[in-house]
Every structure is written in structure tokens, then in C-alpha cells.
Amino acid sequence: MHLDLDAFFASVEIKLNPSLRGKPVLVGRVDPHGRSVPRGVIATCSYEARKFGCRSGQPLFQALKLCPEAIVVGGHYEEYIKASNQVFSIAARYAPKIEQTGIDEAFLDFSGTELIYPDLVEIAKKIKEDVEREVGITASIGIAGTKVCAKVASDFQKPDGLTYVELGREKEFLAPLPLTDLPGVNNKTSQKILTILIDSNIVKENKEIAIGDFASLPRDFVEENLGKVGLSLWQAANGIDNLWFSPRAEVKSVSRSETFAKNSSDPKFILAMLQYLTEKVGEEMRREGYFGRCVHVTIRYSDFRTVSRQRMLPYSTALTKEIYEMGEILLKELWDGCTPLRLVGIAVSKVEAKCQTLQPNLFDRVREKRLELEKRVDYLRSKFGKDSVVPATLSGLKHRKLN
């Protein structure tokens, strides 16, 4: 079973502001006055906006050209995390195993539960009802014998859909759908496959390839021309499950970046923005229990040149203070302090689940106390709002703050 929340960020924003219901909504960046920031991109959009051609990852100005009446709202990431946790807590009431693959989707494994749950469609209906009643948003669910087919099925009747594919009929269900509906196949991949088929005289003209067309190709031909990745897709197209249930992949890094509304050469603003982003990175790391050793800083100039620098810390950390101090050093090494910038970003990699210092540190007790202090600040922000406790260094962002 695959559960996918419908237009998740937009749905949460509509829940927070019911007056947005039924209107084209874009979740992006806004200035302190609630006006859209032209250089932003869309995180997601409501289904009403998608009818005009708006889509995730699209530049905001392009989306507003397609749908001038769209309403742009700033994201509330804390609310998204809260809603996500609520949804998957509901799923955990029913599913013995959950493999969460993103903030808004997960596979639910009901293997071996036939005696407890003889009718998975009824269970899916209960999960959907609980999510809508308790969280206030809708979910689409696909049920199938393979993970790939279940994921495709969850998209089949969006939004608020429920699609059941009988065991053994996965290939039949997938066959008429466009090849781009298969997870892992985008327009570029589909075009590459079509080109190979034309060059091999299997197809004589450009046409849309269906999953069934791809599935009917000889296995040896697929492996020879598309390699192991192509063979894996071919197996999925034939209803063969080649994705086993597994825990969520380890996080390799935690990062944040911002593109400014206007290019800036103001050192105070740039440093304040770096602090703001570091606060976000540190908060996420502490919330998830991550510690990292390598700090990266990235800047982008007004001509779109992008440069980065990284440096290892002597020990793993989740402290905003330590991450920022290294980030400030790297920024000053990268930037001359006067050339206008359009973006700054910071990341922490070499992430591990728990802190392991390389050698005994005389200041470990001080660091432990600092970590507890920052965790308490995280708690206050989650309870009273993200602006309830703000470092004095961020006062420069008061009138330029980004959501």
C-alpha cells in the first residue's frame, strides 16, 4: 500500500486559512508584507492552480503568468512536519511496517496480515477517513502486489483517490499508462528510450510510449541498451517487484539556502541571512537527532557564478553556534565583502545518528550544556512560534525576513 498526501504543502496552508479553499494557491516565497518574491520557485500548488499549468519547481513569475489570479502564500514548515507526523501516526495504528519515503508519502507493508485485515480496501478507507477527520487534509492510496504499482496506483485517481490493483494484474494495470507514469522515468528518459527504439527500427516514428510498449521489449535488448537501471524499470513495467521493503535511506546532509529578492553586497545582511539559515539547519539536526562534521558554504553572484567551500570540524556537532562560526569563516574566505550576491547557503554533511567525538574534549560539558540550551530554544519556538526566541544578530532581517 502506498499513501500519498494530496498537494501536501498547499493543503496544509488551506487548512490554516480556509478562505483559500477552491482557489489557485501557490506555496512559495513572500516578503514581510505578503507579496510574492519574483525570484522564488513554487514548492507546491493546489489542484486549482495545476489546471493552469502551474507545477512544483516552477519559477514563481512563470506560474503567475500562467495563472495571474493565483494566491501566493509563504510556507510554514513547522506546520508541515506536525501534519506529517500526525498522518503517519494514524498509519501506524494499522500498518505493522511503514517506510516513509518523504514528508508526504510512505509505503505501508501489510504482508502476513491477511487474518487480521482480510480486506485492505476497507483499511485504506479507514486510514483516509482518519486522516481527513483528524488532520484536515486528504490522502490518496494505491494498493497492489508491488511497490512500484502501488505508487502508480496512488496517483491514478488523485486527489482523494483509492485504487486497488488485484494481485497478479499489475502488468495489465500499468500497460496502457504513459511510460512517464513509471517512477524513475521522466520526459528525458522517455525520449532516450524512444530514440533507441527508433534507431533499432523497433519504432518507426515519434510517438508516446506506453508502459506496456516498454514491457514488451525483449529483456536482453533492454539490458544491452539501457543497462541495469533500464532492466530494473523493465521489471517494474512487467509487474515484477524489484524494490524490497527497507528502512528510510540515511540522510547524507542537512542544508538551507536562500535566493535574495534583490542582489545584496551588505555584509550585515549576508551574515544575518547565514545565521538565519544556520538556525534552520541546526534546528532540523537536533529534531532528527543528527550530528555532522563537515560544514559547506555556497554563494552565488549576480551573474549566476556559484562557488562553494567546505571544512571538517574536529568533532561531530548539532550546535547552531559551532556550525555558524565555521560557516562565517568559510563565507569570508569565499566572498570579498563587496561583490553583489544573489544567494547564500549552508550545509552540514558527514551526518551520523549520534555524536561521536574523535578524542576526549575538556569542553564537552560546556558543549552538552549548550546543546541542551539550543534544544530548549527549539521547544519554545515550536510552542510559541518561530519568532518567539530570535538571536540579536537577526535583527537586520526584521524587515527583509523570508518565510
N, C-alpha and C positions, 0 to 999 in steps of 0.2 A: 504494500500500500504506500502511495506517495501523497503527501499532504503539501499543498502549496497555497499560501495566503494570497488573496487577490489584491493586486496593486497595493501592496502592504503599506508602504510609507504614506501614500495618498489616503488609504482607508483609515489609518490612524489619525491623520490630520482632519479628515471629515468627522471622525468620532469626536475629536477635541472641539471642532467647530461645525455643528450640524447644519449651519446655514450654507455650507459648501456642497451639501448633498445634491446630486443631479447636475452639478456644474463642472465644466472642464477645469481640472486642478493640476497644476504643475508644482512638484516639490523641488525647489532649487534654492538659490541664494537671494536674500533680500537685504536691503540696507536697514538701518535703525528705524526708518520711517515706514517700513513695509513695502518699499518699492523694489522691483526686480533689479538685479545686478546684471547688466548686459553680457558680461564675460562668463557668467556661470553656465553650468550644464544641468540637465534635468536628472535628478536621482531616480524619480519615477513619476508617473502621471496617472490620473484617473481614466477610466474607460471612456468617459465622455470626451476627454482630450485626445485619446488614441484614435477616435473616429476621424480626426482631422489630420492624422499622420504623425502626431507627436509620439516620442518614444524615449526610453531611458538612454542616457548618454548623449543625447542630442544637445547642441548648443542652445542656450535659452532664447537667444534672439531669433534663431531659426524656428523654434517652436511657436514663438509669439507671432511670427509672420504667417504660419500655418493656421494658427488659432488666436487671433488678436484679442478675443474676449476671455481668454484663459486667465485664471486667477493663480498668481504665483505665491506660494507660501514657503517660509523657511522651515527647514527640518528640525524636529525635536527628537534627537537620537535617544535621549534617555527614555522617552515615551515608547519608542520602537522596541528597545530592549525589554522594557516592562511588559509590553503586549506580547512579544515573542516568548518570554518566559511563561506567561500565563497560558498561551496556546499549547506549548509543548508540555506543560504540567498537566493540562487536560488530556493530551495524547497519551501521557504516561499512565493515566488511570486505566487505559485499555490495552496498550501495546506492551508486550514483555521487553522488547528491544526497540530503541529509537536511534537512528543515525541521522543527526541533524547536519545538513549539508550547507546551510546558510541561515541567516537570521529569520527567513520567511519560508523555509521549506525543510522537509525531512522525510526519510523513509521509515515506515513503521513495519516491523517484522512480526508477523503473526504465525510463523512456522510452528507446527506442532500444537496449535491451539484449537484444532477442529472440534474437540469435545466441548470446550468452553465457549467457543464462538462459532457455531455451525453456519452462521450467516454473516459474512463480513460486510455485506451491503448495509445491513441494519446497524452494525457497529459504526460504519463510516457515517451514516446518517446521524447517529447519536453524537459522534465527535463534532460534526458540523454544527449541530444544534447547540451543543455546549459552548462551542467557540463563539457563535453569534450571540448567544444569550449572555455569556459571562464576560466576553472581551469586546463585543460590539462590532466585530468585523466578520467578513465571510472567508471561507476556505473552499478550495476545490480539491477533490480527492480522486485519484485513479487507483484501481485495484487490478492487478494482473499477476501472472506467474513469474514475470521477470521484472527487474528493477527498471530497465530502460522502457519497457512497455508501460509500466505503472506511471512513470514520469510523463510519457507522452499522453497517456490517458487522463492525467490530472489537468493537462492543458486543453483537452479535447472539447470540453463544454464550459470553459471559463466565461464569465465569473460564476461563482457559487455552484460549480458543477460537480457531478458524481458520475464517473464512468467505470463500468465493470467489464473486464475482458475475461471471458471464460478460459479456464486452464486449457492449454493446447491450441488456442485460437489467436495467439499473439501475432504470428506471422500474417494471418488473414486480416487482423485489425490494422496492422501497420501498412500493409501493401498499398492501399490507394492514397496514402498521405504523401505530401511533398517530402523529398529527401531532407530538406532543411528542417523538418519537424523532428528529425532524429537527433537526440542530444549529441553534441560534438561535431555536427555538420552545419557550417554557416554558408552564406552565399558564395564565399571564396572557395571553400572546399567543394561545394556542389559543382561550381564551374570547372574546377580542376578535374573532377571525376568525369564531367561531360566532355571535356576536351580529350581526355584519354579514350573515352568510348568512341568519339568521332575519329580520332587518329587510328584507332584499331578497327574501324569500319563496322563497329557494332551498332552505332547510331549514325545516321546519315545527315542529320540536321540538328540545329539548336532546338531544344525543347525542354520543358520542365521534367526533371527526372523524379519519378515516384520511388518510395522506399521499396516497393515490390520490384521495380525495374532493377534496382541495385542488388536486391536479394537474389534475383535470378541469375546473376553473373556466376561463372564458374569460380570456385574457391581459389584454384591455382592462379587464375588470371588476376583476381583481386590481390592476392598475396604478392605476386610478382610485380604488379604495377603500383600498388598502394602501400605495401609493406605491412608491418604488424598492426599499425593503427587502423589502416583500411580494413584489415581482416577482422579486427575487433568490431568495427562498425558493421561489417557484413554479417557477422554472427548475430549482432543485436537486431539487424533488419530481418533476419531469419527466425527471430524469436528464441534465440539461444542466449541464456543468461550467462554473461561473462563478467558480471560485476557481483562480487560476493559482499555480503553484509559485513561492514567493517566500521571501527570507530572513526570519528571525525579526524581528518588529517591534522597533524601538528601544525601550529601556527609558526611560520618562519620569521615574521617580523610584525611590528605594530607601527603604523605610520599615520601622519596627518600632513596635509598641505593646503595652502590657500592661494588662489589667484586673486590679486587685488582688483578692486573696482577701477582704480586708476594706478598707473605706474608710480612708484614711490622711490625716492632717494633719501627719505627721512630716517636716519639711524634709530631714533627713538621709536618710531612706528614699526620698523622692521624687527627690532629686538623685542618689542612688545608682542608682535604677532608670533615671533618664535616662541616666546614664553607661553602665549595662549595655546599654541599647537602642542607644546610640550606638556601643558596641563592635561590636554585631551589624551595624549599618548600615555602619560603616567597613570591617569585615572583608569583607562582601559586595562593596562597591565596589572594594576592592583586588583581590579574587579575580577579578572580572569585568573589571577594567581601566577602571572608570568614574571620572569626576570630575564633581562638581556644584558649582553656585554658589549655590543658594537653600536655606536651612535653614528648615524648618517645625517648630513645636512645637504639639501639641494636648493639651488637658486636658479631662477630663470630671468634672463634680461628682457628688455623691451623688444629686442629683435628675435626673441624666442630661443637664443642660445641657452642651453641648460648645462650646468656644471654641478658636480657633487663631490663631497669628500667624506671620509669615514675614519673612525679611530676606535680602537679597542680600549675598554675600561679594564682596570686590573681585577675587577670582580663583577659579578652579576648584580644588577640593581633594578628596582622598580620605583626608585625615588625620582620625582619630578625635579628636585633640586640638582641632583647629580647629572641627570640627563641634560638639563638646560645648561649647566655650567660647561659641559663638553660641547654642546651644540653652539654656545656662544663663541667658544674658541674656534670651532670649525667655520662658523659664519664669518668671523673676522679674517680668517685665512683665505676664504673664498672671495670675499667682496671688498672692494676698495673704499666703500662707505659713501660713494657719491654717484656712481653709475645707477640710473633708474632700474628698479626690479619690478617684475610683474607677478612673481610667485616666490614663495619660500616654503620649504617643507622640512620635516624632521622625522626620522625613523629610528627604531631600535631593533636590531636583529640579534642573531645568536641566542634566540629565545629558548628558555627552558621552563619546566613546570615549577621548579623551586630553586631558591637561591643556593649556590654552592660557591663560597669564596675560595680563591686559589690558595690562600695561606691565612693563618690567624691574623686578625686585624685588631690593633689596640683600640680602634674607634668603633668596633662592632656594636657596642652598647649604645653609642650615640646614634649610629645608623638605625638600629632597631627602634629607638625612641622616635626618630624622625619618621620612620615608616609608619608607626602607629599614629603619629600626628597627621600624616597625609591621609591615612585611611579614615580618620575621624572627620577630616575636611570633606572627603568623598561622601561620607554618610550625611553630613549636614547639607551638602549640595543636593543629594538625592531626595532629602526630606523637605528642604525649604526652598529649593530652586538653585540652578547652577550659578546664579549671581549672588547668592547669599554670603559666600566667602570668596573674595577675589583678591589676589596679590596686588599691592600698591603699584607694581610695575605695569599692570594692565590698565591703569587709569587713562593712558594715552589712547586706548581703544574705545573709550566710553562712547564717543560719537561716531566711531567707524567700525563698531563690532559686527562680526559676521556670525550668522546662525550656523 
